[in-house]
Amino acid sequence: MANALTAVRLLLIVPFALLTLGLLGVLYAVMLALPLPTMVLALAPAGIAEMALTGKVLGLDAALITVFHMGRILVVLLGAQYACRLFDRLTTRKP
């Protein structure tokens, strides 16, 4: 039963994540007055090289796509240590 619930949760997470990134791309495109396809590729959960090449082939701003992906990596690298410490603090039981 637990495995079935885990599988269902995973099946729900992927569409939710893609929908959230799509809506965030629309929001950024409107707020920053940038093309929507560029923002969707900039926020896509994929590799920098793949998204930059896809953007270049589609005639989009590959540099902007790369900058957004580099920013995402920087946020993850700088925030991972603090997130791990917070997780450890919240899950460690004190006697």
C-alpha positions, -999 to +999 in steps of 0.1 A: +000+000+000+028+024+008+045+018-025+013+025-043+009+058-024+045+068-032+039+060-069+007+081-070+025+110-053+053+109-078+028+108-106+012+140-092+044+158-085+057+159-121+026+175-136+024+199-107+060+210-111+057+215-149+024+235-144+041+256-118+071+263-139+049+271-169+028+296-149+060+311-134+073+314-170+042+333-180+045+355-149+081+364-156+074+369-193+047+395-185+066+412-156+099+414-175+084+419-210+104+390-224+092+364-249+073+335-233+092+307-251+124+321-238+111+322-202+097+287-204+131+274-215+149+295-189+128+279-162+128+243-176+143+217-153+170+206-176+207+211-183+222+244-192+237+233-225+205+215-237+183+244-230+207+270-245+211+249-276+173+245-279+169+282-275+195+290-301+179+265-326+145+281-320+159+316-324+155+326-288+179+344-265+203+316-255+223+340-233+193+349-212+183+312-209+219+304-197+218+333-171+186+320-156+200+284-154+233+297-138+212+317-113+193+286-104+225+266-098+239+294-077+208+295-055+209+258-050+246+257-042+244+286-017+211+274-002+219+237+001+240+240+032+214+260+051+186+237+039+205+207+052+212+223+085+175+233+089+164+198+079+188+183+104+176+206+132+140+198+125+144+160+123+169+154+151+152+145+183+167+160+215+167+136+246 
